[in-house]
């Protein structure tokens, strides 16, 4: 039977076992960058040997930080937020903080409830995805006066600090790529946008570019699909089964685009010879799939690192100003898009 940790195993015992002062042990937890690596290693060995666990609840009761930062994401069910979450976690971990993750399933009322739960755990800061949040969420953040940051979407007028991409520009760039290849018959597959500012801004950007090029999307060529490969595949087939089909599909993100590729292939259509397919995001695996997906790269890793660094600065009091930072997008023209073969050399 495993012996329960003895109550006498406290920070004093750790300091004694490591041969350092109590303040050095405390500093190694709260400000690891201020403690030399060999000293931290000695402390870690002592902690492991003794089975010491810090009492976070007691720290919070005495007005000290909990050492945790909450991250609320719409979903952890697929790769959309995996890279940005990992980079964010790595950055705050380097600063001595731990991440607590919750998801709300693209439901802003549930997001508010998740926020309350994290605040009950006395997290030191909050990170949210995007800038679409209920008034109750924004009000609670203000009432609590807790450092907060929005990840993934950039807006020059955001209420809280934000680090992310201009998703309107991402949608515009995706449409521009298809137009540059001579496509004028373009279908759209996007998720519900009412509580998703990233998808809404991309759709608005794409439609704006198409309108300027005098390209109108027929009603039957614009379909909604959640971020599910199977449902995106069905949405693609719904469009492509019509008597007149588009020469290209623009998808709200890479998950939907992957489903669209599979849907086209299931109908024995060649991608991109019969149908060009464009995504947005450039998630892990998008460049390795066959055919490799053309998409707009949103720099998820950079966004995560920058957001993690920023929330730590706000939590530690280094900088409490609202920061709005835009990360650059990049066109990744790969194998799922090709020039429209119906356009002749005269451009007709």
C-alpha positions in Angstrom: 0.0 0.0 0.0 1.3 3.4 -0.9 2.1 5.5 2.1 0.3 8.9 2.3 2.5 12.0 2.2 3.5 13.0 5.7 2.1 16.4 6.8 5.6 17.4 7.8 6.8 17.4 4.2 6.6 21.1 3.6 8.7 23.8 1.9 11.0 23.8 4.9 11.8 20.1 4.5 12.4 20.6 0.7 14.8 23.5 1.4 16.7 21.4 3.9 16.9 18.4 1.6 18.1 20.6 -1.3 20.5 22.5 0.9 19.0 25.9 -0.1 17.0 28.6 1.6 13.2 28.5 1.8 13.0 31.7 -0.3 15.1 30.0 -3.0 12.6 27.1 -3.2 9.7 29.6 -3.4 11.5 31.5 -6.1 12.1 28.4 -8.1 8.3 27.9 -8.3 7.2 31.5 -8.7 10.1 32.9 -10.8 12.1 30.0 -12.1 14.0 32.3 -14.5 15.7 33.9 -11.5 17.1 30.6 -10.1 20.1 29.0 -11.7 19.5 25.7 -13.5 21.7 23.5 -11.2 19.9 24.9 -8.1 16.5 24.2 -9.7 17.6 20.7 -10.4 18.6 20.1 -6.8 15.2 21.4 -5.7 13.4 19.2 -8.2 15.3 16.1 -6.9 14.3 17.0 -3.3 10.7 17.6 -4.3 10.6 14.2 -6.1 12.3 12.3 -3.3 10.0 13.8 -0.6 6.8 13.8 -2.6 6.2 17.4 -1.8 3.0 19.1 -3.2 2.5 22.8 -2.9 -0.8 23.9 -1.2 -2.2 26.3 -3.8 -5.4 26.8 -1.9 -3.4 28.2 1.1 -1.4 30.5 -1.2 -4.6 31.9 -2.7 -6.1 32.4 0.7 -3.1 34.6 1.6 -3.5 36.7 -1.5 -0.8 35.1 -3.6 -1.1 34.0 -7.2 -2.4 30.5 -7.9 0.1 29.9 -10.7 -2.6 28.9 -13.1 -4.0 30.5 -16.3 -7.3 29.5 -17.7 -7.8 28.9 -21.4 -11.4 28.5 -22.8 -11.6 27.1 -26.4 -14.6 26.3 -28.5 -13.5 22.6 -28.9 -10.7 20.2 -28.2 -12.3 17.6 -30.6 -10.0 18.2 -33.5 -6.8 20.0 -34.7 -8.1 23.5 -35.1 -6.8 24.9 -31.9 -4.2 22.1 -31.1 -1.1 24.0 -32.3 -2.0 27.4 -30.8 -2.9 25.7 -27.4 0.4 23.8 -27.3 2.4 27.0 -28.0 0.4 29.0 -25.5 0.9 26.2 -22.9 4.7 26.0 -23.6 5.1 29.8 -23.1 3.3 30.0 -19.8 5.0 26.9 -18.5 8.3 28.5 -19.2 7.2 31.3 -16.9 6.2 28.9 -14.1 2.4 28.8 -14.8 0.1 25.9 -15.4 -2.8 25.9 -17.9 -6.3 24.9 -17.1 -8.4 24.2 -20.2 -12.2 24.2 -20.7 -14.3 24.0 -23.8 -17.8 25.3 -24.6 -18.8 23.7 -27.9 -19.2 27.0 -29.8 -21.9 28.0 -27.3 -21.3 31.5 -25.7 -23.6 30.9 -22.8 -21.7 27.8 -21.9 -18.5 29.8 -22.3 -19.7 32.2 -19.6 -20.4 29.3 -17.3 -16.9 27.8 -18.0 -15.4 31.2 -17.2 -17.2 31.4 -13.8 -15.8 27.9 -13.0 -12.3 28.9 -13.8 -12.6 32.0 -11.7 -13.8 29.9 -8.8 -10.5 28.1 -9.1 -8.8 31.5 -8.7 -6.9 31.4 -12.0 -4.5 34.4 -12.4 -5.5 35.1 -16.0 -7.9 34.1 -18.7 -7.4 33.5 -22.4 -10.3 33.2 -24.8 -10.5 32.3 -28.5 -11.7 35.1 -30.8 -13.6 38.2 -29.8 -17.2 37.0 -30.0 -18.3 36.7 -26.4 -21.4 37.4 -24.5 -21.8 40.7 -22.7 -22.0 38.7 -19.5 -18.5 37.4 -20.1 -17.0 40.8 -20.9 -18.8 42.2 -17.8 -17.5 39.5 -15.5 -13.9 40.0 -16.7 -14.2 43.7 -16.0 -15.8 43.1 -12.6 -13.1 40.8 -11.5 -10.3 42.9 -12.9 -8.5 39.8 -14.1 -5.9 39.9 -16.9 -7.5 38.6 -20.1 -6.5 38.1 -23.7 -8.2 37.0 -26.9 -6.3 34.6 -29.2 -6.7 33.9 -32.9 -8.7 37.0 -34.1 -7.3 40.5 -34.5 -9.5 43.6 -34.1 -8.1 47.2 -33.7 -11.1 48.0 -31.5 -11.2 44.9 -29.2 -12.3 45.4 -25.6 -9.4 43.2 -24.3 -5.9 42.5 -25.5 -5.9 40.4 -28.7 -3.3 38.6 -30.7 -4.2 36.9 -33.9 -4.9 37.2 -37.6 -7.2 39.4 -39.6 -9.7 36.8 -40.6 -11.5 39.1 -43.0 -8.2 39.3 -44.9 -7.8 35.5 -44.7 -11.1 35.1 -46.5 -10.3 37.8 -49.0 -6.9 36.2 -49.8 -8.5 32.8 -50.3 -11.0 34.2 -52.8 -8.3 36.2 -54.5 -6.3 33.0 -55.1 -9.2 31.2 -56.8 -10.0 34.3 -58.9 -6.3 34.6 -59.9 -6.6 31.1 -61.3 -9.5 32.1 -63.5 -12.3 30.6 -61.4 -15.6 32.5 -61.5 -18.0 29.6 -60.6 -17.1 29.3 -56.9 -19.0 27.5 -54.1 -18.7 28.3 -50.4 -18.8 25.9 -47.5 -18.6 27.7 -44.1 -19.8 26.9 -40.6 -22.6 28.8 -38.7 -21.2 32.3 -38.1 -23.6 33.8 -35.6 -21.3 33.1 -32.6 -18.0 32.6 -34.4 -16.3 35.8 -35.4 -13.4 34.0 -37.1 -15.7 32.2 -39.6 -17.9 35.3 -40.0 -15.0 37.6 -40.8 -13.6 35.1 -43.3 -16.9 34.7 -45.1 -17.3 38.5 -45.2 -13.8 38.8 -46.6 -14.4 36.2 -49.3 -17.8 37.6 -50.3 -16.4 41.1 -50.5 -13.6 40.0 -52.8 -16.0 38.0 -55.0 -18.4 40.9 -55.2 -15.7 43.3 -56.3 -14.9 40.8 -59.1 -18.6 40.7 -60.1 -18.8 37.1 -59.1 -22.2 36.0 -57.6 -22.5 32.8 -55.6 -25.8 31.0 -56.4 -27.9 30.1 -53.3 -27.4 26.4 -53.9 -23.6 26.7 -54.0 -23.4 28.3 -50.4 -23.8 25.6 -47.8 -23.2 25.5 -44.0 -21.1 22.7 -42.4 -19.7 22.4 -38.9 -16.0 21.6 -38.4 -16.5 17.9 -39.1 -14.9 16.1 -41.9 -17.8 13.7 -42.5 -20.4 16.5 -42.5 -18.2 18.7 -44.8 -17.9 15.7 -47.2 -21.7 15.5 -47.4 -21.9 19.3 -47.9 -19.4 19.1 -50.7 -21.4 16.3 -52.4 -24.6 18.3 -52.1 -23.1 21.1 -54.2 -21.3 18.8 -56.7 -24.3 16.6 -57.3 -26.2 19.6 -58.8 -26.7 19.7 -62.6 -24.4 22.6 -62.8 -21.5 22.6 -60.4 -18.8 25.1 -59.6 -15.2 24.9 -60.7 -13.9 25.7 -57.2 -14.9 25.4 -53.6 -13.8 27.9 -50.9 -14.0 26.4 -47.4 -14.2 28.1 -44.1 -11.2 26.2 -42.7 -8.9 23.2 -43.4 -11.1 20.7 -41.6 -14.0 21.5 -43.9 -11.7 21.6 -46.9 -10.4 18.1 -46.1 -13.9 16.8 -46.0 -14.6 18.5 -49.3 -11.6 16.8 -50.9 -12.8 13.4 -49.7 -16.4 14.2 -50.9 -15.1 15.0 -54.4 -12.9 11.9 -54.5 -15.9 9.8 -53.4 -17.8 11.1 -56.4 -14.9 10.0 -58.6 -14.0 13.6 -59.4 -10.3 14.5 -59.7 -9.0 17.2 -57.4 -8.0 19.7 -58.7 -8.6 18.8 -62.4 -12.4 18.6 -62.0 -12.8 20.8 -58.9 -10.3 23.1 -57.1 -10.6 23.2 -53.3 -9.3 26.0 -51.0 -9.0 26.0 -47.2 -8.0 28.5 -44.5 -5.7 27.8 -41.6 -2.9 25.5 -42.7 -3.3 23.1 -39.8 -0.9 20.2 -39.2 -1.3 17.6 -41.9 -2.8 20.0 -44.5 0.4 20.0 -46.4 1.0 16.3 -46.1 -2.4 15.1 -47.3 -2.8 13.8 -50.8 -3.4 16.0 -52.7 -1.7 18.6 -50.5 -4.2 21.3 -49.5 -4.0 24.9 -50.8 -4.8 27.2 -47.9 -4.1 30.5 -46.1 -1.6 29.9 -43.3 -2.6 31.4 -40.0 0.5 31.3 -37.9 -0.9 29.4 -35.0 2.4 28.6 -33.2 3.5 32.3 -33.3 0.1 33.4 -32.1 0.2 31.0 -29.2 3.7 32.0 -28.1 2.9 35.7 -28.3 -0.4 35.3 -26.4 1.3 33.2 -23.7 4.0 35.8 -23.2 1.5 38.6 -23.2 -0.8 37.1 -20.5 2.2 36.4 -18.3 3.3 40.0 -18.6 -0.2 41.2 -17.6 -0.5 38.7 -14.7 2.9 39.6 -13.3 2.2 43.3 -13.6 5.0 44.0 -16.1 2.5 45.6 -18.5 -1.2 46.2 -18.0 -2.0 48.1 -21.2 -4.4 46.6 -23.8 -2.4 45.3 -26.6 -3.7 44.5 -30.1 -1.3 42.6 -32.3 -1.9 41.3 -35.9 0.0 38.4 -37.2 0.8 38.0 -40.9 -1.0 35.6 -43.2 0.5 33.6 -46.0 -0.9 32.0 -49.1 0.1 28.3 -49.4 -0.7 27.4 -53.0 -0.5 23.6 -53.2 -2.1 20.7 -55.1 -5.8 21.2 -54.6 -6.1 24.3 -56.7 -5.3 24.7 -60.4 -6.1 27.2 -63.2 -9.6 26.9 -64.5 -9.3 24.8 -67.7 -12.5 26.4 -69.1 -10.8 29.8 -69.4 -9.0 30.1 -72.8 -5.9 32.0 -73.6 -8.0 35.2 -74.3 -9.3 35.1 -70.8 -12.8 34.3 -71.9 
